[in-house]
Amino acid sequence: MNILVVAKMPNSNLGGRIEPLAMLDDVDKIYLLREFPYPPTSAKIVNVRFPLTAWIPSPHIRRLLDGMIVLTSKRIDYIFAIHLHPHGYIGYFLSRLFNKKFILNTVAGLREFTVCKGIFKKITQGILKSDALFLVTGIKSKNFLKQLNINDDRIKIYNNVINIDKYKPRELDRDIDVLNVARMDENKNTYCLFRAIHRLKKEGLRVGLTIAGAGPSESKYRACVKELDIEDQIEFLGHCSHEKIAELNNRAKIFCLPSRGEGFPVSLLEAMASGVASIVTPVGDIADLIIHEHNGMMLDDPDDDESLAQYIKKLMTDASFRNKLVQNGFEVRTTRSFEAAAKNWEAIFEWYRHSSKA
């Protein structure tokens, strides 16, 4: 079985899709259409770039033409696209042109389908009406697609997973109070976290925050921190490598992500697998994993900095309670591993085999 993959994604996120695929005995080759090559981890994964198209300035047109070359020169059984715009459009077009089975993995939840306008909205409607198989990150995303009149049988949950070997708890000093690993934008809502730290400062509890990430809202973040007079408690690291993030997770007591919207954040899995207690909001498909006060803390309102402050205080001052969340959170080391994802892929292809016989 040969699979053509259309994607962008950081290596760690992409690896959670294609590395488990490469683990299957039935998979011979995975041809990857991507702007940047994926690291050589398996002989089955082939980065596709042809000199014939290298001169084309648009990466999307280049991927489309590279895909056509692969499809005319190789036996491809499935086309797998990750994220609707633009990779889903490229994959869908190729699947229709070459009459191939099409799998679309949505990773940003319902936001992927609500931001489409004009011609892209029409293409999206065509994909929704097609015989494509949709992979989603959880129950909420699945229910959203069902509301768009997609047959339940054509929507499968594919949990985000991580390479467990890269995120192991180590015996290091937990010298970071709170860690935030996220892009600096308005959707991540880190302002609520700033306000919570300001509240705790007024109560006499000094809490440090380390932010790993970059983005368009950095100047607003820094202005907010200055206005709240907590500059000496905040550390801005900017963009960090995966190795650096693994190190940070082994130094942190608390991971906090008070987002307004998510699909399912891989950074949460990385923190939990590393032994960090988490505080998150019930957006996207996070509620599929986090049970409040069992394996994490759930902030119901992303603007409730008062409750967030109390959650941080509880985890900072009650080591026994924090350790309970950490120990229960280690379940992700089994349920959200590459091995678990490989079994998920086996079930997906088994469904295809049965559906084609029906």
N, C-alpha and C positions, 0 to 999 in steps of 0.2 A: 504494500500500500504506500503510495506517494502522496504527499500533501503540500500544497502551495500556500504559504502563509503571507498575508499582507499586514504589516504592523509598523509601529514606531516604538513607543514605550521605552522606558529605561531598561537596562539589561536585567535588573533584579525582577521587575514586573513581568517582562517578556519571558524570562526563564521559567516562571511559574506556569506558563502555558506550554512552551515547546520542550522543555526538559522532560516533563512527565510523558509527553508524546513520544519522545525518543526512547523512553524506557520500554515501550511496547514492542513485543516480538513481531507483530504484524506490520509495523511501520518500517519501511525501507529507507526512504529519504524524506526530509523536510526541506523544501526549497523556500528560502526566506527573502521576501521583497522588503527591504528596509534601507533607509538612507545611510545608516552606519552599520558596519559588519558586527555580527554577534560573535563573542569570543568562542574559540574552538573548544567546545566541551564534549562534543560527540561527533563521530564521523558521519552520523546520519543527518546532521544539520549543515546545509549548504547555503552560504551567502550568495545571493544572485546579483551580479552587476556585470553588464555587458559593455565592452568598449564602443559598440555600435550606437549606444544611447547615451554615452557619458557626456556628450556635448550639450544635451538638452537641459536648459536652465531650470525647468519646473520639475521638482522631485516627484510630484504626483503623476505627471505625464510619463516621466522616465520609468516609474514603477509599473505603470499600466503597460507600456511597451515591453519592458523586461518580462512582465507576466505573460504577455502574448508569445514571446519567444520561447519561454519555458513550456507553455501549453502546446506549442506546435512541435517541440523537439523531445518532450518527455511524456511518459504516461502519468497523468495526474488523476487521482481518484477524488480528492476533496480540495476545495478552496476554503481556507479558514482566515477570516479577517477579524482584527481586534480593534474595536472602537468604530462607531458608525461613520464619523466624518474625519477624514475622507476615505479611510481604509476600507470601510464597509462598502462605500460606493464603488471603489476600484474592484474589490473582490466580487461584488454583485454583478458588475458589468462583465467581468471575465467569465463568471459562471454562466451567464446567459449566452454569451458569445460562443462559448465552447461546450455548453450543455454539461456542466459539472455540478455536483452536489455542493451546496454553499452553507457554511456555518459562520454565523456572526456572533462574536463575543462582545457584549456591551459591558463596559467597565465603569461608567460614570452614572449609572442608574438612569432615572427618567430624564435627567438633564440632556442626555444624548438625543432624545427624540423631541424635546420641546424647544430647542434653539434653532431648529432647521427652518429656513425661509426660502421662498421663491422656488427655483428649480430643484433645490435640494430637498425641499418638503415633498415635492412630487416624486422624486426618486425614493425618498424614505417610504412613502405610501406604497410604492411598487414593491419594495423589499418586504414590507409588512404583509402584503397580499400574496407574496410568492411562497414557494415551498421550502424556504430557507429554514434551518434549524437555529434557534436562538439560545445562546448560553448567557446566563445572567448570574450576578454575584449573590443573590439571595431571594428570599420570599417576597419582600416588598417590590423588588424589581420585576419578579415574575408576575405578581398580581397586576402591576401597571400594564405590562404587555397583554395580559389577558383582557384588560379593559379596552384594548385596541382591537379586540375580536380575533386575536391570534389563538389558534387551537392550543389547549393546555399541553397536548402531547408534543408540540413543536417548541416548547420552552423547557430547557433543562438548567438546573442550577449547577454552576461550576464555581466552586469556592475559590477565592483568592488563596494562594499558598505561598510558602517561602522555602528557601533552601535552609533547612533546620541546622545543617552543619555549620553554617556561617553565623548563626545567632544562638550561642550557647551561654548560659549564665556562668560567669567566672568569679573567682574569689578576689574581686577588686574592691577598693573602698568606694562606697556609694556616696561620692562627694558632690553630686549634682542633685539638688532638691527636686526640681521639675524640669522635664525635657519636652520640648515641642519640636517635632520633625515634620515640617510642612512648608509648602510654597507660601511666600508672603503675599497674600491677596485678601480681598475683603471677604471672600467665601469662607476662609479658614477662621475668621472671627477671633483672632488672638487678642483683640482688645478686651474681651471679657476676662481673659486670663490676666492681663495687665491690671484690670480693675480689682480682681480678686487679690492679687499680690499687694496692691495698695491698701485694701481693706485690712489684710493681715498685718501689714506694717503699722497701721494705726492701732491695732490690738496688741502690738508689742511682739509679734512673731515675724522675724525676718526670714523670707523665703527667696532663694535664688532661682532664676529661670535661665536656661540655656536654649537658644533657638537655632536649629540647624535648618537652613533653607534660605532661598533668595526669591525675589519677585517684585512686582510693580508697586507694592504697598510699603516698601521698606521705609521710605521717608515718613509716611504716616505713622508707622509703628514707632519710629524713633521719636517723633513729635509727641505721641501719646505717652510714651515712657517718661519723657522730659516733663510733660505737664503734670504727671502723677508723682513726680519726684521719686522715681524708683530706678534711676539710671544706673546706680551702683549695684543694683541687684539683677540686672539683665545682661546677658552675654549673647551678642549676635555673632554667629560663626559664619554666616553666609552658606553657600552651597558646599556640601560635604560629600566625600566619597562614601561608598558603601562600607569600606573598612573603617572609616572614621565614625559612621553612624553605629556600627557594631560596637565600637569602643565606647561611645557615648551611652548606649543602652546598658552597658555593663557598669557604668558609673552612676546611673540615675536611680532615684528612689521612685519617682512618679513620672508617668507619661501622660500628657494632657493635650487633647485635640478638641476644642469646643466649636467644631465646624457647624456651619449652617447647611451644608450639603456635601455629600460624599457618595461614591458608589460603595466601595469597601476599601478602607485605607490599609495598604500593605504595611505601613509604618506601625500600625497597631499590633499586627501579628509579630513583627520583628521585636517590638518592646516586650510583649507578653512572653515570647519564647526565650527572651534574655533575662527574665526575672524582674520585670518592672511592673508595678501596679498602675493601672490605667484609669483615666477619667475621660469619658467621651460623651457625645450627644447621640440620641437615637435617630440619626439621619441615615439615608441610604439603607444598607442591609446590615448595619452594625448590630442591631437588636437580635439578629440571628445568632450572634456569638456571646455578647455581653449580657450577663444577668447581674442586676444591681446588687452590690454587696456580696456577691458570690465569687466572680472572677474579674470584677471591675466595678467602677462607679459610673452611673448613668446620670448625666445632667439633662433633665427633660427640656429645660428652656435654655437655649444657647446664650441668652442675654442675662441669665440669673447669676450675676457675679457673687451675690451674697451666699447662695448655696455652694457655688464652686469654691469659694474661700473656705467654707466649713468642711467640704470634702478634702481639700488640700491639708487643712489643719488636722483632720482626723488621721489621714495617712502619714503625716509628718510626726505626730505625737503618739500614735498607737502602733508600735512595731508589730505586735502580735496580729492585729487586724490586717495590716498591710501584707504580712507574710501569708495570711490565709488567702488573700486575693492572688498573690503571686503563685502559690502552690496550685490553686485551682486553675490559674491561667496557663499552667504548663500543659494543659490538655491540647493546646494548639500544636504542640510538638508532634502529636500523633495525628490529629484530625486535619491539620492544615499543612501537611508535608507533601513533598513531591510524590511519595509513594501513595498517599491517599488520592492525589490528583490523577495518578496513572490508573487507579481503579475506576475513577470517575470517567476517564477517557474510554476505558474498556466497555463500560456500561453504555456510553454514547454510541460507540460503533456497533455494539450488540443491538441497540435500538434500530439503527440504520439497517442492519441485516434483516431483522424481523419485519420492519416496515416495507422493505423492498419486496418481500415475499407476499405481503398481504394483497 
